[in-house]
Amino acid sequence: MLAKTYGAAVYGVNASIITVEVVVAQGLHFHLVGLADSAVKESEQRVEASLKFFGYRMPRQKVVVNLAPADMRKEGSAYDLPIALCVLQASEQTSMQRNLEEYVIMGELALDGTLRPIKGVLPIAIEARKQGYKGFVLPVENAPEAAIVNNLDVIPVANMQEAVDFFEGKKDIEPLVSDTRDLFNSQVNVYEVDFSHVQGQENIKRAMEIAAAGGHNVIMIGPPGAGKTMLAKRLPTILPPLTLQEALETTKIHSVAGKLGSRATLIASRPYRAPHHTISDAALVGGGSFPQPGEISLAHNGVLFLDELPEFKRSALEVMRQPLEDRKVSISRAKWAVEFPASFMLIASMNPCPCGYYNHPEKECVCGPGVVQKYLAKISGPLLDRIDLHVEVTPVSFDQMTANRPAESSETIRERVIKAREMQTIRFADQPGIYSNAMMPSQLVKEICEISDAGKALLRTAMNRLGLSARAYDRILKVSRTIADLAGSDDIRIEHLAEAIQYRSLDRENWAG
């Protein structure tokens, strides 16, 4: 007898429906076909143990399991439950009152038949609704995540027997329902840190506000203990709140990577990722034999913080260059390619030299001649070209630390950032794919960032006297446009340009002696 139901496979951040067919016929042995990996093939042992645990039997006949389409690679253990249910129906050990073919079924079986959580539930639920399936049967731990998707019956089951009882009609399981908008509104902008906790560093806070308002990448240069990491952690708290669509995109990526955790639902606050400098190329940008999202995709719609930037492998930093420009990463293999979104703000920090005290107001640098230049040269020019703000961070004095003056809260700063972003939304309404000043291509900079003759004179003088490189020109104009937006100005004034020029430390000739 033939039994059929449906599962799904996740490629990139999207899912494809997989047909699970089981036939029991004369002969011997268990055969699993359909380009399955080792984890899928091992399902025979898990399915057999689960069937015996609940008093069923694995047929001592020829059992053929086909996962179609047969030329699409399947991986993981999430096909255990649909295979087990089809084996029971095909061997006529159960009488299904509900139609297996109306549901997408996924779940990994333990040897006692309990269900373990799986990855990629949200994209599977979205695809199941899109294809018109009645419901999605899955482990209890994953149900809140799938319930984000409306107009789909999400049926949580704790073990294989519950699933059998549901399809036999012996047990009614109420579909889990979640109000996505209420859930999103209750969690949006919930952060444990705040800019009001930071004493001093007003100039760095200002730079962070400008970066948030225009979506600019930032590099902070300063000695150990100056507060670079502390400030970077608080940047997501002043970014505009995620929209519901952005929250769904972000949640999909974390779901595919298995980073949501059990009983997790919607990610409603901007992600903050801070990988260690020993990270590999594939872990940073994504990849592997079966490609998974990397840190830059996990930071999509949020912040990627790279602490001690020169300590990262040169190859790992260089593979970020194209994603920084395209805001997506494409991973190609011989037979197929996947694409992960990667629209993030890069915040990097570094010491000015190996000992950390070059240009320190109190401590003396002990690095030898040429060491500082060699240290800074670890960061390539093309990567620096994609960073708009270079900010020098100086240590906070004792008086500032103990002043206990009230500092601006993240909420207050975020209100100004949102107003500036609203101006940019109107400005780029006719420019698809451009949402902030940092995304402007060169030809658009010339149109939008017009400056007066006095402004041109100031910029010419600054480039000549400070020895700024040619690549600094567009960056200064973009940043000055953002500063003007924060001031509510339609025009870029002299003071906006002057402030933008000071954020190009690493472009100055002889900065490192």
Secondary structure, DSSP 8 states (H G I E B T S, - for coil): -EEEEEEEEEETTEEEEEEEEEEEESS-SEEEESSB-HHHHTHHHHHHHHHHHTT----SSEEEEEEESTTS-B-SSTTHHHHHHHHHHHTTSS--SS-GGGEEE--EE-TTSBEE--S-HHHHHHHHHHTT-SEEEEEGGGHHHHTTSSSSEEEEESBHHHHHHHHHTS---------HHHHHHHHTT--S--GGG--S-HHHHHHHHHHHHHT--EEEE--TTSSHHHHHHTGGGGS----HHHHHHHHHHHHHTT-S-TT-----S--EE---TT--HHHHHEETTTTEE-HHHHTTTSEEEESSGGGS-HHHHHTTHHHHHHSEEEEE-SS-EEEEE---EEEEEE-SSSSS-TT-SSS-----TTHHHHHHTTS-HHHHTT--EEEE-----HHHHT-------HHHHHHHHHHHHHHHHHHTTTSTT--SGGG--HHHHHHH--B-HHHHHHHHHHHHHTT--TTHHHHHHHHHHHHHHHTT-SSB-HHHHHHHHTTBGGGSTTTT-
